[in-house]
Each structure stands twice: as C-alpha cells, then as structure tokens.
Amino acid sequence: MVKAVSSHQLRAVWSSVRLGGLVLLPLIALGCGEDLVTPEPGVIRVTVTTAGPEPDPDGYTVRLDTLAPVPVGTTATADYDVPAGQHAVELGGIAANCALQNGGTPRQTVQVAARDTAVIAFELVCGSTTGALAITTATTGGSLDGDGYTVAVDGAAGQTIGINETQTVNGLAAGDHTVTLSGVAANCSLSRDNPRTVTVGAGSTATTTFDIVCLGMVSTWGRVTSGTNADLTDVWPVSPTETFVVGEVDTRNGVASVIRRFDGTGWVEQHREKDLRLRGLWGSSATDLYAVGFDFVSPNARMLHYDGATWTEVPGFVADAEQLSFEAVWGTSATDVWAVGGAFDGEFDRTLIYHFAGEFWQRTLLPGALSPSLMDVWGSGPSDVYAVGHDMSTDPGIGVVLHYDGATWSPVFQQDGLVPNAV
C-alpha cells in the first residue's frame, strides 16, 4: 500500500546502480509507512529573575516568535518546544519601575539546534515607586512645650511627635507633599514656614526639620520672703531648689554685705562682712560661685569664692594709684570668667576688666583712648561677650557697649543720653 505524503516528505533519490552492465535510470522513491526523514525539535528555556524592593505585582508576558504572549512570573523558568532554527523571544508587561540589567533588551533572538536547549535569561531590578519623609522637631529655649506637637502629612490624621524627635512617614508617592506641625504652645514659635512643602523622591528619604524656640513664661510673679531686710543687689539660681543672693544691710556699726542661700525650703545667711559692698554674683555650679564688689574703706576690688562649703577671699585686686571696684561677674565655664567695674584714677572712673582662664586672674586693658566705667557683663559664649557702662572721662551721659570677640575688646556702640547699666 502506498501512503500519501506531503511535499516535504517527498524526496527525489537519484542513484546509479550498476547491474549486469546495465545502467538503471533514476528512480523515484516514495516513503512508505513512516517518513524517511523526521525533523527533530529543540527547546528554548526562558528564565526570568527579578530583584528590588517593589517587583512588578502582575508579572510579565513572554511572546515566542509571532505567537500570542503568555504570562510568566517575576521569577520563573519556562521551556518551549520549537523547530530547529532561529527564534525570537520578547519579554513584555515590564512596569515603569523595573529595568533589564547588564544591557539586556526585551527582545532577544536565539539559534536552536535539534535536540538541544538554548537558554534566554531576563534579569530585572525593580526600584521603589514610593519614598519616605523623615520629620524632625528641634526645640530650644525655656518653658518647653511639655506635651509635644502633632504632625500631619497631606491633611491626613495627625501623629503625636515629641519636642525633640524624628518620625519617618513611609509609602509616600514621589512628588510634593505638605507637612503641618500643630499643637505649638503660645510661648513657642517656628523659625520657618508652617505648613511647608517637601519633595519626596522614589526610593529615597526626604528630610525636614521644624525649629521651635520657646520663651520662658512666668504665669504670676509672687513675693518671696528672703528672711532679711537687706537691699539685694544680685541673684544667681543654681537649680530650682538652690539660689544665692547678695546685698547690703545697715547695722549699728555701719553697712555690711550679706550672702544668703535658699536650699529649697528656707533661706540661710552664709556670709556677713562689714564695709564690704557686694554688687555681682555668678556661678558655674553649686560648688563654684563668685561674689564681687568693693571695699568701703580700702581701695581694693573684692571677690569671694564659694566651693560648696565656705566663702573665701580671692586676693590680688589691688592697684597702687587706683581705687578699684567690681560691679559684675559672669562666665561661660569654671575656666572662663569675667569681672568688670571701674578703676578711679583720682579724676575719673575708667575701665576695669579682669579675666580668669583657669589658673589666675589677669587684668585686661582696652586698646585705644576709650576707657568707660563698666556696670555689667554678659555673653553667649567665649567669643561673644558684651560689657556696658558709660564714658566718665568724656561725658558721664555717653553710654558705651563693648564687645569681646575671643581676642580683643572693642566698642560697638556709643550714644549720648543713653547709659546702659545691665546686659
């Protein structure tokens, strides 16, 4: 029986067979039963791997040659039986946040041999489609807002945040977002805009800081009994339960200065001295305080030091041709202290400045002719100190402000008719 075959099953076979001296003409051979030659297929193995924080949630598609695309997972392997020859494989459905790696392209071609497996690999990394926002509060000053604040992003429900805290909001779409801080106490204020706009990038964390400054508040002023009828000239609080004051009191033997200490429950007199005039008080701690003034009888400036137990004299503030007096004392630390006042030369009160750098007190002279008598001293740090007084040698009505920049004292303000006595 002859089996019908398709055109590709038909093969012309030319053969020259010598038989008994005769040459047979070419014969046409037809396949009977089974094909004489059966093409064998190959395999295309497609591997897909995806890394990154946000893989494509619905996966991808694979299209073989001109066939319809079929779905494939973000990490998968699939085998496709194909005839030997060249084929094209195309990966589709790639999300915008995903990209092929190592120079790969979505469409790749491959030569497949019979009974062989050709591998096509697609390696992708998918980045974040969202970002994060770190919100920080930085609060300084006195009477800080005890219950903290509330922060909200894009009008969503607010979250409580401390006065010095950082909170991070995740999962924000890339773009601009509005951040609002509320619940700020009446004595506190923000130094920048509120609400404010912050731009968040995909896969990154944006930051913004709310700087809040709170002013000290006194709800009511009340009279505090000090246990003395002395005229108090200065006060220095060491802590809420420890405060020192200095002043002067009339006695039957003349005027005496007193130093009193409040221990949280009551006042105790620690020092009393006749003919001493104490004007200023400052300390770096409860065991390091200075009280300054002058002696009513001698031409010496006076200074007492408290070590936590006893007030003792600090000697050395004497000049041959001057009468010295301290009016104020202030420092930044136990090893950076200033004492200021006046030095009377027989005609005018001139500048008196002493500095303590940790070992001894040293007098500092002003450059130039200006030499005001000083009433007070204060600053924000070792290189930012101010002293105020008036120019007695030129006109007692001329007020002067001196500034110390860490190296030199120099005048920064002078005005007639304005005499500052505190800073």
Number of C-alpha atoms within 10 A of each C-alpha: 5 8 11 12 14 8 7 8 14 16 13 10 11 11 12 12 12 9 8 6 7 9 11 11 10 12 11 12 12 17 16 12 11 10 15 12 11 8 9 12 16 20 20 24 15 19 18 20 15 22 15 13 12 16 20 22 9 13 18 19 17 22 16 18 14 10 9 9 17 12 14 20 18 22 16 12 14 13 13 13 12 18 17 17 12 12 16 15 20 17 21 17 15 19 14 10 15 19 18 16 12 9 7 13 13 14 15 14 13 14 14 20 18 14 12 13 18 15 14 16 13 21 18 22 17 19 18 18 18 18 20 20 23 14 21 20 20 15 21 15 13 13 15 20 21 9 13 18 19 17 22 18 21 13 11 10 9 15 12 15 19 18 22 15 13 15 15 12 14 12 13 19 17 17 13 14 16 14 19 18 21 14 13 18 15 10 15 19 15 15 10 11 9 13 15 15 16 16 16 20 19 18 18 14 17 17 15 16 13 21 16 20 19 19 14 12 11 8 6 6 6 7 6 6 9 16 11 15 11 17 13 19 16 17 18 18 17 17 11 9 11 16 17 24 22 26 23 24 18 13 9 6 8 9 17 21 23 23 23 21 20 18 14 11 8 12 18 15 16 13 16 16 14 18 17 23 26 30 26 27 27 25 23 17 15 16 13 14 22 24 29 26 26 23 19 15 9 13 19 22 27 25 26 18 19 17 13 11 9 11 17 13 12 14 12 13 19 15 13 8 11 17 20 25 31 30 27 26 28 23 22 17 15 14 14 15 21 24 30 29 30 24 26 17 14 9 9 17 24 23 24 24 23 18 19 16 13 11 7 10 18 14 13 15 13 16 11 8 6 16 24 31 29 32 24 23 27 19 16 10 14 15 14 12 20 20 29 26 30 29 24 19 15 12 12 18 14 20 23 25 21 20 20 18 13 11 8 13 17 16 19 11 12 17 14 13 12 14 19 18 16 13 13
